[in-house]
Amino acid sequence: MDWRQREVYPFSAIVGQQKMARALILNAIFPSLGGLLIRGEKGTAKSTAVRALAAVLPEIEVVSGCPFNCDPHEYDRLCPGCKARVKQSVDLPIAKRKIKVIDLPLGATEDRVLGSLDLEYAVKEGKRRFTPGLLASAHRGILYIDEVNLLNDHIVDVILDAAGMGMNFVEREGVSYMHRAEFILIGTMNPEEGELRPQLLDRFGMCIQIEGIENPDERVRLIKLRERFDKNSTEFIMAYQTRQNNLSQGIMRAKARFSHVKISDEMVQLCSKLALDAFVAGHRADIVIRKTALTIACYEGRDAVTEEDVNEAADLVLLHRVRMPPPPPQHRHEEKEKSQEKSPQDEKENEKQEEKPETQNRREGEVRENQEEEQGRDKEESENSLSHSPILENVFPVGDTFKVRRIQMQRDRILRKGSGRRSRTRTSSKAGRYIMSTMERRTNDLALDATLRAAAPYQKQRSRQDVAIVIEESDIREKIREKRIGNFIVFVVDASGSMGAGKRMIETKGAILSLLLDAYQKRDKVAMVAFKADRAEVLLPPTSSIELAHKLLEELPTGGKTPLCHGISLGYQVIQSYFRKDPHIYPLLILISDGKANMSQYGGKPVSEAMEVAEEIKNDNRVNTVVVDVEKSGMISFGLAHQLSLQMGARYFRIGDLKSDTLVEILREDLLI
């Protein structure tokens, strides 16, 4: 037995985690299920189980010496090199070996994953030739990504594209190549260290959540088994050899049985029903549930899929795809009762519909004019009463705090400096991880590998004169690096009297304090501007001080008019001032208001002034914005906050999303946690 095999902990000796073992076996039986994402805390045997899986999988036949692990019995799936040998009537040498587990390092570059130019061949021959990458090695094997949520997004994209198509297409550095890339994709992640983008989550066929074992007896058993393995791994593996062989034979039998298992139309309908009940997006879930149910039936030795198979499949497939149901229609029941009670009014409505269009339009215009006059009188009366009486203010307490999930700003192509623990960004400094190369000359950070690959094909035409390789100006490539930095979030909060309704300020304070606690851990900067009465003020200057923030939030009063224009402009001024201090920040301005401005800053119309400032912010591409509308939905809705969001180019949310635990969800969607 090979020493590498002896060091692998037996798959059948893993204690607990039956669901994880089951999902891994199903993917081994039918790799087209789309792979598995294992979510769980540290020390829950995620990596151990993945590496142990390869030891129980049956051996495969490959073309000896082929870097793509071609199957010698399937001509259509051979790589170009093996096909060329067959056409020349050369017998392909056959070898048997165990399935490989290819580990993808977090620092892997795109050319290492996809493959790139064969540098040595290009220098010697002056010709371009493809050298395979990790996707070629993973063909017909297992591609394992530990901490997939920490992997660069563009690397995850190309891997998932290859896994979905079963092919790897390479177009780079003058090389055009295509080869098979069919592998079992397995990713593990600790949610505490960050989430995976939703569009990437959906690409994994299955997802499971695992936790540590809570039974004390099972934990003791686990410790003793691990101790036996560490003392004598060979003896320990031999003790479990029979179980390993039985498991391997069961996988082989299930593979052979797959084409004979049937699924009824009733079970297919159940697959779609479960997907609909989970409010999933698209149709991928339905398809994967059906495939998984067939695989479960194969493994259990049945000839037809049962309802239990479909339910188990849905449990594995829907965890990462389930979405919240849409909110129920409002006032539908009340409107129905009103329509039944007010039959005389219905008769008037019918008579109204029979009137001539001119008469009807005239009456509707009169009604609108009367409503506007009444609203104007009410507004004047309220303003007069406010001007002659003291403003009543309330100080609401800070709501309950909660654990904030990882917040990460959406990345762009701007080069930034700085430090922190939250968002990955491209950096102009020479510190950070090398992710790719570029022809642009900005940082003087030479990418030697890319430069050599660019120069290699032209060496025969260049005069080398006692140098190994000649590099010209056009060959030079620079490194693009990536690192983590902190972010700058500015809250612009409406503290006028309307925020006191329904105790909205309690929830808002709790959410803001929770974000401040998270920002302290991630080394972010946060500021807050509050506006009420006749002016806005910087309640919290850019800081990470939790004690100061908590004290100011507790003392923030609510009441008075709405100087919206001053609030927005002051929040923008805070960002501009910080830009002068640190031009590399990536700020987000969050406005929480109903948009009903009634206090002018420059002597004009309050709403128009706010719209002008909003448009100015929209024209500043450096600033991201979000508007949270606190206006209650009802019979009369002005929609001013929505208009403001359009003018500002901001993402828009209604007050229904502003709960103590969903303001962060709003930010998570906008910042791509």
N, C-alpha and C positions, 0 to 999 in steps of 0.2 A: 504493500500500500504506500502511495506517495506521501511524503511528509506533510505536504500541504493539506491532504485529505485528513490526516490524523489530527491536525490542529483544529478542524472544524467541529464545533459542538453539534451533536446529533439532533436532527430536526424533531425526532420522536421523543427526545428527552426534555423538550421545552415544557416548563410547568405553566399551566394556565394558558391564557391567550388563545383559546380554541378558535375564536372567530378569526383572528389573524392567520392562524395556520390553515384554516379552511379556505380563506380568500386566496392565499398564496398557492395552494394546491389547485384551486379552480383555474387560476391564471396559467399554471404549468400545464394543465390539461388542454386548455384552449387559449393560446396567447392572444388571439384576436379580440378578447374581451376588452382590451384597451389598457390593461395595467392596473396597478393598485397604489393608492396613496394611503400611507399609514400615519395617522396623527396620534401623538401621545407624548407624555412627559418623558423626561430622561430616565434611563435605566429600566425600560420596559421590554427589553429583548427585541427591539425592532431590527437592528442591524444583525443581531445573532440569527434571527429567524430567516432573514433573506439569504445570508451566506450559507446557512444550513440547508436551505431548499435545494441548492445545486447538487449537493451530495446525494440526494435521494432521486434525482431525476435520471431517467435511463440514458445510456450512452447514445451518441448520434454518429452517423457516418459522414465524414467530410472529405473533400479533396485535399490530400496531403500537400502541405505547403501553401495552400491558398489563403491569403489574408482575409478573405470574405467568408470563410467557412462554408463554401458551396456544397450543396447536396449533390453527390455524383450521379444520382439516379433521376434528377429532374433537369433536363437540358434547358427548358425555358427559363429556369431560375438561375442558371449559371452566370457568373460574372463575365465580362468581355474577354478576359484573359483565358479562362477555362473554355469558353466557347471557341476561341481561336485554336486552342490545342485540339479540341474535338474535330474541328473542320480539317485539321492537318492529319487526321487519323491517328492521333496519339492517345493511348489509353490513359485515362486519368487515374493516378495512384489514390487508393482509398485507405483511410485510417479511421479508427474508432477512438472517441475520446468523450470525456464527461463534458457536460454543458458548462460554459464559462460564466462567471459573474464579473462583469466589467464595472469597476467603480469609476464614477465620474467625479473628478476633483472639483471643488468649488471654484478654484482658480483657473479652470480649463478655458482656453481661448477658443474662438470659433474655428480656426484652422485645425486645432487639435481634435475637435469634436467631429467636424465634417470631413477633414482631410484637406490636403493642399498640394502645392507643387513639390516634386521630388528634387530637393536642392542639389544633392550630389550628382544625380543624373544630368540635371540641367547644366551644371558647371562643366562636366566632362564631355557631354555630347552636344551641348548647345541646343537641346530640344526640351520641350515640356513633357512631363509625365506625372501622373497622379500618384500620390502616396496616401494610403488609406488612413482614416482617423478612427476614433473610438466607436463610431456607429458601425463601421465595417467589422470591428472585432466583436461587437455585440450581436451581430446577425446570427440568428438561431440560438441565442443565449439570453442572458439576463443583463439588462442595463440598470444598475443600481445607483440612485442619486440620494445620498444622505444629506439631510437638511436642504431639501429641494427649494424651500421657501427663501433660502439665502443665496440661491444661484442667480446669476444675472438673467434678467428677463429675456433678453434676445437669445441666450443659449437655450433657455427652456422652450422658447418658441420654435426653434429649429428642431429640437429633439422631438417635441410633440407633433410637429408636421411630419417628420420622418416616421414616427410611430403610427400615425394615422394613415399614411399612404403606403407604408411598408417599403418605401423607396427613399434613397438619399440622392438629391440632385445638387451637384456642385458646379458653380459657375464663378470662378475666382482666379485671379492672377494668370489669366490666359488659359486656364484649364477648364475643360467641360467634361464632366463625367457623371455617370449614373450607375448605381448599384443597389442591390436589395438590402433592406435594413428592417428585418422582421425580428423583433425581440420582445421579451417580457419586460415591460417598463414598471419599475417599482421605485417609488419615492417615499421617503420618511421625513417627518418634520415635527418639530416641537412648537405648538401654537404660541407658546410664551415668547418665542423669538421672532414672531412675525407671521403674517398670513400670506397665502398665495393668491394672486389675482383671480377673480371669479371666472374669467374666460379661460384661464389655465386650469382651474379646478375641474371644470366641466369636461376637459379633455381626458382626464383619468376615468377609466371605466368604473372602478370601484373606489370606495373610500371607507375606512373604518376608524373608529376612535377607540384607543386602548388606554387602560389605566393600570397602575400597579396593583398587585394582589393584596387584598385586605385580610384574607384568612390567615391567621398566625401559623397554623399547621402547614399550610401550603408554602408560606414564606420560609419556614424552617426546612421543608423538603427541598426547596429550590437551593438554599444555601448548601445543604449537604451534597446535592448532586453536583453543584459547581465545584465544590471542594474535591470530590472524587475525580472530576475531569481534570482539574489543575494538577493533581498529584500524579495521575497516570492516564493520559488522554487515550493511549492505544487500548489499554484494558477497558476503559469506559466505553469507547466506541464499539469494541467487540461485543460488549454486553448488550448493546442496543442494535446489533447488526440484523437480527431477525426482524425486528420491528421496521428497520430501515428498508429491508428487502421487500417486506409485505407492502409497505407504502409505495415503493417504486413500482411493484407489479400492479398495484391498484391503479396508479396513474397510467400505466401502459394499457391496461384493459379498458379504462375509460376513454383513452384516445382512440382505440380501435372501435369502440362502440358508438362513437359520437354520431356517425352518419346514419345510424339505425334508429336513433331515438326520435320520437314524434312529439309534436305539441299540437293540441287541438285548437280550434278557433276560439273556443270558450276561454282557454288559458291565455291566448294572445290578447283577447279583449280584457282579461283581468290585468295583464301587464300594462295596457294603456290606461285602464281605470286607476290603477295605483299611481301611475305617473301624473295623471290629471289631478288626483286628490292631493298630490304634493306640490301642485302649481309650478311644475318644472318649466323651464324655457326650452323650446325646440322639441325635437323628437329623438335625440340621442338616448335619453333615458329609457324610452320604450324599447328601443332596439337592444340595448345592453341588458335590460331585464330579461328579455326573451332568450338571448344567448346564454346568460348566466343560469337561467332556469334549466335550459337544455344540458348545460355542463353539470349541474348538480344531479340531474337525473342520471346522467352517464356515470358519475362517480358512485352513486348509490346502487347502480346495477339495474335501473328500471328502463323499460322500453318506452315509456310515455311520461310526460311532465305532469306533476300533480299540483294541486293548489298550494301545498306546503312548499314545494320547490319555488313557485313564483313568489310567495311571501318572503322566503329566505333571500331570494335574489333581490327583491325590492329593498330589503334591509341593507344589503351591501351596496346597492347602486344609487340610492336616493339620498343618503346622508348629506353629501356635499352639494346636492342639486335642489333640495327642498327650499321653497320660498314661502313667504307669508302670504295668506290669501288676500285678495283685494278687499278693501273696506266695503261693508254693505251699503246699498243705496240709502241716502238720508231722507227722512221725512216721507218715505213712500207710504208707510202705513197710515201716518197722520193725514196725508193728502187724500188717501182713499176714503178715510172716515169722513173728512170734511166734504168730499164730493157727494157722499151718500146723504149727509145731513142737510145740505144746502141745495135742495132741489129748486126752490124759487129762484135762487141766483143763477142756477143753470139755465132756467128759462130765459132770464135776462140776457145771459151770454148768447143763447141761441138767437134771440131777437137782435142782438148786437151784430151777430155775424150776417144777418139778413139785410142790415143797413147798407146803404151805398158806401163805397170806399171813401169818398170825399168826406161824408159825415163822420165816419169812423175815425179817419185820420185827424179831423178837426177836434173831436172829443178827446182823443189820446193826447194831442198837443196841449189842450187845456189842462188835462190831468197832470201832465209833466210840469207845466208852468206853475200850477198850484203847489205841487210837491216841492219845487225848487224855491218858491217864495217862503213856504213853511220852514224848509231847512235853513234858509238864509236868516229868517227871524230867530229861529232857535239858536243859530250860531252867534248872532249879535247879542242875544240875551245872555248866552253862556259866557261870552267874552266880557260883557259888561259886569256880570256877576263875579267873574274871576278877577277883574281889574279892581274891584272895590272890596273884595273880601280876601282874607289870607288863604294861600294855597294849602290844602290839606295833604300832608304827606304821610306815607306809611313806610315803615322799615320792616321788610319781610326777612325772615331768617334764611340762612343758607340751607338748601336741600341736602339730602343724603348724597354722599359721594359714592363712587363705584369704581371698579377697576376698568381702566381704559385699555381697549385693545390697541395693538400697534398702529400708529398713524405714520404714514409715509407719503411725502409729497410726490406728485406725479413728476417723473423725470423728463427732462428735455435735453437739448443738445448744447446748452450754455455751459461754459467752463466756469467752475466756482472754486473758491477756497473756503477754508473754515474747518471746524471740527464739530463732532457731535456723535449721536448714536441712532439717529432716526432714518433719514432719507439717503439713499444712494444717489450720487450725482457725479457727473464728469468733472474732473478737476484739472486745473492748469498747472498744478504743482507736480513735482516728481515723486510725491508720496501717494500711495494708493495702488490698487490692483490693476495690472495691465490687462485690458479686455480686448483690444483690437488696434489696428494701425490705420494711419491716414496719410495721404499725400500732402495735406496742408501743413505748412511750416509755421507753428505758433509757439511751441514750448521748448524746442531744441532737445526734446527727450527722444533720443534715437531708438527706433525699433529695429534692432540689428537683424533679427530673423526675417522680418518682412522686407528689409532693404536687400538682404542677400538673395531672397527669392525673386525679387524684382530684377536684380542684376544678373542672375545666373544664366538665363537663356541667351544672353548676348555676349558671353565671354569669348566665344570662338571668333567673333567679328571684331573684338577689341584687342588692342595691343597691350599685353600684360607686362612685358619688360620687368622681369624679376619680382613680380607681385603675384600672389595666388589668385586674386580676383580684382577686377577693375570696377569701381563704383563711380557712377556719374551722378550729376546733380538730380537728374530725373528719376534716379533709383531710390533716393532717400525717402524713408518713411519714418513718421514719428509715432510714438505710443499715445494711445488714448487711455487714460487711467480713470479709475472710478474709486470713490471713497464715500464714507458716511459723514454727513454734516447735520447740524441742528437747524431748526426752522423758526420762522417768526410769524406768530398768529396774532392778529389784532381784532378784538371784539368791539363792535360798535353797537351798544345796547340802548334800546329805547327804555328810559326810566320814567316816562310820563304816566299819567293816571291810568291809561289803558292797560298797562302791564300789570296793574294790581288786580284786574279781573281774573277770577279763577286761580288766583295765586300763581300766575305764570312766572313771576320773578323768583319764587322759591325754587322751581325746577331749573330755571335758567342759571341761578347762582350755583346750584349743586353741580350742574353739568360743567360750568366754567371752572369751578374749583377742582373737579375731577381731572379736567384737561390740564390744569396747572400742575397737579401732582404728577401726572404722566410726563409733562414737559420738563419738570425738574429732573426726572430720571433720565430723560433722553437729551438733556442739555439744550432744550429749546429756549427761545425767548418769547414771552407772551406779554401783550399790552391790552388794556381795556379802556374804551372811551364810553362814557355815559352821557346821555342828553335828556334834559327835562327843563320845564319852566321856560326860561328865556335864553338858555345857553347850553353848550356842551363843555365837558371838562375831561381831562385825561385822569381817569380814576386810578389807573395802574400803568405807570410808565414801563418801558421794556425791562423786564426783570424775570428772575426765576425764584424770587423769594416767596415761599409758600406762606410764611407767617404774615408778611405784609399784605399779600393778596387776600388771605382769609379775613384779616381784620377789616380791610376796605370793603370787601363784599358784604360782610355783616352790617356795616354802617351805611350802605348805600340806600337812600330813601327813594320812594316811588311816588310820583304825583306831579300835577301841573300840565302845561302845554307840551307841544312836540316840536322843538327846533331841529327838524330832521336835517336840513341843509348844513347847519353848523356841525352836527354830529358826524355826518359823512365826510365833510371837508377836514375836520379835525383828525379823524381816523386816517385819512389819506396823508395828512401832514406828518403824522407820527411815522408812517411808512417812509415818506420822502426824507425825513430827518435821519432815519436809521440807514437809508441808502447812502447818505453822505458819509456816514460812519463806517458802514460795511457794504460796499456795492455788490457783494456776492450773495446776499440773502435772497431767499425765495419766499415772499410774504403772501399771506392769505388774509383778506379782510372779510369778516363775517358780520353782516348787518342783521339785527334782530328787531323788527318793527312792523307796524301795520301800514306804514307809508303815508299816513294821514297828517302831513305837515300842516301846522297852523301858526307857526311863528317864523317870520321872515328874518333873514340875516342881512340882506342888502337893500331892503325896502321894496322888493318886488313881490310877486306871488310866491308863497312858500313852496308849493308843489313844483312850480317851474324852476325855482332856484335849485331844488334838490335834483331835478332831472338834469340840469346843466352840469352839476358836479359829478353826477353818475356817469354822464357821457365822457367827461374828462378822464375819469378812472378807466373807462372802457378802452380809451385810446392808449393807455399805458400797458403794454404787453407784459410788463414785469410783474403785474399784480393779478392774482386770482381772487375772485369774489364769490360770495354766497349770500343770498337773501332768504331769511326765514320770516314768513308772513304770519303775524300774530292776530290778524283780523279774523273774527269768527264768521263762519259761513252761515248765511241766512237768506232771508227774502231780498234784502238790500245789501249788496256787496260792491264796494267801490273798486276793488282790485288795484289799488294804487301801488302796493308793494310789488305786485306782478309786473306792472308797467315799469316800475323802477328797476327791477331785475333785468328786463329787456334792454332798458336804456344803459344799464351798467355792464351788460354782457355777463351777468352772473347766473349761477345755478339757483333755481327757485324751489322753495319748499313751503308748505302751509303749516299752520300752527299745530295741526294734527300730528306732525312729525316731531314737534318740540316737546318731548317727554324727558324725564330725568335720565333715561338711558338710550334715547334715540337721537339726541343732538350729536352725540359722538358717532352714531351710525351715519348721519348726514355727512359729517366730516370724513368718515371712513370711505364713503363712496367718492367724495370729491378728491381726497388725498391718496386714494388707492393704497389702503393699508396692506 
